[in-house]
Amino acid sequence: MTVVRALRERLPSEDIVYLGDTARVPYGTKSADTITRFAVEDAGFLVGRGVKLIVVACHSASSVALPELERRFGPPVVGVIEPGAKALVAATERNRVGVIGTHATIGSAAYERAIRAERPGIEILAKPTPLFVPLAEEGWTDNRVAEQAAHEYLDGMKREGIDALLLGCTHFPLLADVIGRVTGREVKLVDSSEATADSVRGLLGEQGLLKEAGEGSQRFYLTDLTPNFAAVGARFLGAAPGEVMRASVAGRDT
């Protein structure tokens, strides 16, 4: 949802089809094989709705499933790993950076590979911070519980002298204020959602696919109509998501 928000800000004329696999989340605790299978099914649903580009707006799926999605489907596929890595490298001055994400994202080492592809020799401190996900969904983004979790996760990174920290999960921008207070002003926070939206805009322009006139639409599909989605969606988007439809990843709306 944070990626959707960034896309709407940068590409107001584009139509956005969002699929949230709410029946099977969280992806970050699952095996690479399972994540890849789910991602292929999700992408198939989107291709069935005629999309011209697929954004894998999930770090766990981007870290393991991107090659398979690119092999199977025709539209360009953009993940969140490479744009985030490039933005992080651009932000650091001391060549010492931190990356936080789910267990699946950090365990895949995808960010380390992408970051070192941009700048060999850079020092990277990577750490899973799984409690940030339920805190963001619960709306506990700026209270004592969130601050204590941030200290537990990030105090060591701060002592190690990082000067840039990648928020390597699309939930984490909601906790940016508390994370920023804990890490201090000397540590730049990098939001991969914004970097991904910039990458999408550039790619659409390069391929002559950019829609520059009119007001874009948004369609929201969920694999399970969870009762708290409207509240969670409003926190992530900054506004209510509007009509939400139930979807089957086999390609049938119900």
N, C-alpha and C positions, 0 to 999 in steps of 0.2 A: 504493500500500500504506500510506503514511503517513496518507492520508485514511481508509482502512478502519480503521486502528488508532484514529483519533480518533472515528470513528462508533461503533465498538464500545464505547468508553469512555462516550460520551454517550447511546447508544441501545442498551442491552444486550438489549432485547426484540425489536428489529427483525431481520428476515431480510435478509442481505446477499448479493447475487449479484455477484461480481467477474469482470470480463473483462479479461485482460491480452493486448494484441495483440502478443505477443512475436515473432511471425513478421515484423512490419513495423516494429518500433521500431529506432532512435529517431525520433519524430515531429519533434523540434525542429530537424532539419536539412532537412526537406522543405518543399515549396512549400505555400502556403495552400490551393490547390485540392486537392492530394493529401491534406493533413491533413483537410480537410472531407469528402472522399469516404470516407476511412477511418473518420472519426468517425460518419458516417451509417450505415455498415455495422455498426460496433460497437454503436451505439444500437439498430439494428434487431434485433440478436441479443438484447439485454437486454429489449426490448419483447416479443419472442417468448416470454420466460420470465415474463411477467406482472408486471413490476415496476411499482410505483406512483409511483416517482420515479427520475430518472436523475441521477447525479452524474458530471459530466465531470471526473474526477480527474487532469487533465493540463492544465498551463498552456498548452502549445502548442495543443492542441485547443480549450481554452476561449477562447483569444485570437482565433481565427478562425472556429470552426465553430458557436458557440452559436446565432446567428440561424437557421441552416439547420436545426439540430436542433429548435428551438422551432417552426419552421414545419411540419416533417414529422411530428412525433410528439405523441401526446396527453398522456402523463404530464409533470408539471413537470420542467424541466431546470435543474439548478444547476451553475454552473461555479465555478472557484476564483478568478477575477479579481476580481469585485465584493466578495465577502467579505474577500479579502485587502486590497483597497484601503481598505475601511472600517476594518479593524483597524489598518492602517498610519497612516491619518490620525488615529485615536484615540490612537496611541502617540507621535506627535511633539509636542514642545513648542516647537521652534525653527522649525517649518515648512520643514524641509530634510531630505529623505528620500532613501534609496537603494532601488533595485530591481535584483535580479539574477535571471537566468533563462537559458533557452536562446536561441539566435539567433532562432528563430521567435517566441518570446514577446516578446522585447525589440524585434525588428524590426516587430512588429505595432503597437506603441505602445498596445496595449489597456490596459495598466496606467496609463500616463500619462493616458489619457482618463478612466478610471474614478476615478483619484485626484483629478483636477481637477474632475470632476463632484461629488465630495464637498467639495472645498475649492479653489476657484479661487485662483490666485496662488501656490500652494505650489511650492517648488523641488524638482525631481525629478532625481536622477542615476540613469540607467538603464544597465546594462552586462550584456552576455552573459558568462556564466561556464560555458561548455560542459564544461570538464574536470571540474567537480564531479559530473556525472552518472556517468561511468565510475568515478570514485573511490568514490562511494557504493555502486555495484553490486559493486565489487571488495572492498569492506570496508575500503578505505584511507581511513578517516574521521578518524584522529587520529594521523598519523605525519608524518615530515618532508616527504614529497611533498605531502600535503594542506595542510600549513602553508605551504609555499612557494607553492603555487597560490593559497591564500587571500591571502597577501601581494601577489602579483602582481596579483590582481584587485581587492583591497579597500583597499590602502594609499592610493591616490589618493582614493577616496571618503571615507576617514577624514580626510585632510588638508583636504578640501572642507567638513568640518564637519557631516556628516549626524548626526542623533541617533536615527534609526530606519531599519532595513534590512529590507526584505521578502524573505523566502526564496521567490522566485517560481518554484519548481519543487518537485514533491513528493519529489524525491530529497534536497533540500538540508537538511531537518531532521536527517538523519543526520550532517551535518557541522556542526551548530550549535555544538558545543563548540569546535572549532578556529576557526570563523568568529568566535565570540564572543571568543576570546583575541586574535585579530588586530585586531578592531574596537574592543575595549575595553568596559568596563562602561558607559560613557556612551552607547553605541549600543544601543538596544533592538532585539532580533531579533523579527520578526513571522512566525509560522508560519501560512501560508495554509491548511494542512490543518486546523488546529484551528478557524480562523475559518469554513471551509467546513462543518465538522461542526456548528458552532453554528447556521449559517444553515439547514442541512437540518432540524435539530431544530425551529427556529422555524417553518419553512414547513409541516412536517408537522402541527405543533400548530395553526397557523392554519387549515389545510384539513381538520381533523378526521381526519387519516390516521395519527395517532401510535398506535403499539402500545406499551402501557405494562405489559403483564403477560406472564409467561413468559420463557423464555430463547431468544434469537434464534439462528438458524442462519447458517452461512457456506458458500457454494458458490464454488469457485474454478475458473474456466475460463481456458485459455490457447490461443492460436491456434497455438503451437508449444511442445511440452513440452521446454523447454530444460533441460539437465542441472543447471544451477546454480540453478534457481528455488527449490528448497527452502531452500538456504542464504541466498539473497538475500531470500526472503520472510520468513525468520526474523529477519533483521536489521531489516527494515522493520516487521514486525508485533510483534516482541518475543516471538514464539512460532512454532512450526512451523505452516504454513498448513493442514495436514491434507490430505484427499483433493483432488487436482487433476485436472480432466478436460480432455481436449482438445476444442476447439470449432472450428467453422467459422463465420465471420461471415456466411455465407449462411444460417445458421440450423440447420445440421445438426451434431449431436454425432457424433464419430467415435471 
